Amino acid sequence: MINVTKSFLPPLETYTKMLEGIWNRAYLTNNGPLLLELEEKLKEYFGANHFIFLNNGTSALQIAIKGLGITGEVITTPFSYVATTSSIVWENCEPVFADINKESLTIDASLIEPLITKKTSAILATHVYGIPCNIEAIDKIAKKHNLKVIYDAAHAFGVNYKGRPLVNYGDASTLSFHATKLFHTTEGGGIVANDDQVAHRFGYMRNFGHKGQEDFWGVGINAKNSEFHAAMGLCVFPYVEEIIKKRRELSELYDELLLGKGLKITRPLIPEGTEPNYAYYPVLFENEGALLSVRDSLNAEYVYPRRYFYPGLSNLNYVKKYAVPVSDETSHRVLCLPLYYDLENDQVKRICQVITHVLRFKS
Ligand SMILES: *Cc1c(COP(=O)(O)O)cnc(C)c1O
């Protein structure tokens, strides 16, 4: 069976070695030494002033929204994972959807300004599949209208944009280290920020608002993460370059076997100045019918690609519906093919044979 992804696992001995340390110290959570070490390593890797390690990427979004004082309307992308939108609603804000750019599949920056009202306080955009949003344009709009910018950078670990880590743009960028992500800590996530005060708020918010044992800065929640999760992160981190390299090779093999062969498959466009991380391998078919035929034929061979992201988020039953035709149309045509560290070349070849057969002979 081949799933869309498979978690990377470091050698078991390196993890058990870390567990021995945890056992010796009997210190399991609350800013233990492994957590501090991971935070320090990642902060450096991200080239940022602050990195706040959290229990997942969804609480990262929620804390970023609350910690930046965002209220009212948030202009956001309809083409992302559900957590991008649900976090906005969970924080009592209203998502306002701007359609996506049909080449890059990230929010179309030229559609943001007309949606700004007196109630707008932020832009929350996703670097979907690790493809950078139009950061320059978003930054300009945000400055002009005094809006906060949060990037959902859950897919962006290891991507560089204009020589700088993509996760280090905006007022805050949120990450997910869920087991299915390129870099993971089993469950986990965090926020990258550069402003000291903002980072301080994120820091106390993740730990009940504590300021010492008997005093409180303000309202908080429990979004801490543990030594066990930090240990996994420390064990996976040394393999990041190797993981990206392997994914690049597999992606290039897919490219070679699927593109330029008259198969009516297209790929999203990656903006200039991007060093990608190959976190996903999304392909766009001509229509939903072609996608479903391909999926059915792959499923018959025990291969399970995923419809990331379908349905479009403007169709959720708890948000106001907006006309976002590009996003809706894209979500009907896009499929992520299997891509992970120990996927084999022969498996990619087999997947491409099935796809080629379906598109040549069935549709
Ligand atoms: C995975 C993901 C999240 C949620 O992260 P969790 O760690 O699973 O809570 C949020 N946004 C995007 C775009 C994601 O892919």
The ligand as a Tripos MOL2 file, in Angstrom:
@<TRIPOS>MOLECULE
LIG
   15    15     1     0     0
SMALL
NO_CHARGES

@<TRIPOS>ATOM
      1 C1         -1.1910   20.5430    8.8560 C.3       1 LIG1
      2 C2         -1.7050   21.9090    8.6540 C.ar      1 LIG1
      3 C3         -2.2210   22.6900    9.6980 C.ar      1 LIG1
      4 C4         -2.5100   22.1150   11.0550 C.3       1 LIG1
      5 O1         -1.4260   21.6710   11.7580 O.3       1 LIG1
      6 P1         -1.6020   20.5920   12.9390 P.3       1 LIG1
      7 O2         -0.2300   20.4840   13.4960 O.co2     1 LIG1
      8 O3         -2.0880   19.3320   12.3260 O.co2     1 LIG1
      9 O4         -2.5820   21.1780   13.9100 O.co2     1 LIG1
     10 C5         -2.5680   24.0040    9.4460 C.ar      1 LIG1
     11 N1         -2.4650   24.5330    8.2160 N.ar      1 LIG1
     12 C6         -1.9980   23.8170    7.1770 C.ar      1 LIG1
     13 C7         -1.8860   24.4820    5.8370 C.3       1 LIG1
     14 C8         -1.6420   22.4730    7.3500 C.ar      1 LIG1
     15 O5         -1.2360   21.7500    6.2990 O.3       1 LIG1
@<TRIPOS>BOND
     1     1     2 1
     2     2     3 ar
     3     2    14 ar
     4     3     4 1
     5     3    10 ar
     6     4     5 1
     7     5     6 1
     8     6     7 2
     9     6     8 1
    10     6     9 1
    11    10    11 ar
    12    11    12 ar
    13    12    13 1
    14    12    14 ar
    15    14    15 1
@<TRIPOS>SUBSTRUCTURE
     1 LIG1         1 GROUP 0 **** ****
